Amino acid sequence: MIYQAEKCSPFVIKERNKDGLDYIEIENVHGFSVAKTFDCGQCFRFERVEGSPHEVEFSGVAFGRFLSFGQDGDILTIYNCTKDFFEEKLYFYLGLCDDYEAIRHDILSRCPAEYMRSVSEYGEGIRILRQEKWETLCSFIISQNNNIPRIKKIIRALSEKCGERIDCAELHEHGACAAEYSFPTPEAVMALGIIGLRELKVGFRASYIFDAAEKVASGELDLDKISELPFDDCAASLMKIKGVGMKVASCTALFCMEKFDAFPIDVWIRRVLEEKFPKDFDPKSLGEYAGIAQQYMFYGARFD
């Protein structure tokens, strides 16, 4: 993994407070795009803040906290955040610890085709988030045969039903409702039961979500330990969950377990592979950052 030499070393972080709301301003944030990172299909709890004073702003829930990320050039403003919280959680969550210039160079050294160069430039600024493991697993189970607006609606309904309430009145101008909700624990999801899950319109996925919650809550599936395994073993463990195939396992491994060699294949990527690559192309040839290459390909296909 290509990390920057020292934690937060490139950044100038200034702590602020306005009307009782803590926030930080971070200068010299290069090669990072709030818009591309939060709108590339890897997370489902963030939305664009309309009427923001920033060039772009996305807000949502992570780590049981409502957060809002505003960006103006290379200045990143994070609301409801202190310097300590940023250094403890968000520096790694946002992928700011990774040297994406070196990563792109590595990808292009393995696949120098003009197509890959083009999509990596178009997708520059995307960072793979290090999301919370249980939430990511459950979210991508919900994502099966689903579209992003509906995935977000189901996750919000599930969180409101059995997540913890977060008082967000002071964050209204950053896109928050009066109250938001953390993602529910496996135990809380289990308590809903399959019938309760079906009432949230998850359809055939209800038994899959319940099985995942049961396995994680019981300790049969230890997501932290699984994340320490090589990708193939990690994916095999995740696919022991009912209804979890290679695509969901790959997304989970990539977006919360630092398996940057995971290469999820959905309808968009399958089309790209058919149109842009030889029939015998093996995504593993993209190396340890194949998953980041996949995000450039996905973003390019989806927004082309």
Beta strands, then each sheet from edge to edge (+ up, - down):
strand 1: 12-18
strand 2: 21-27
strand 3: 46-48
strand 4: 56-62
strand 5: 65-72
strand 6: 75-79
strand 7: 165-167
strand 8: 179-181
sheet 1: 1+ 2- 6+ 5- 4+ 3-
sheet 2: 7+ 8-
end
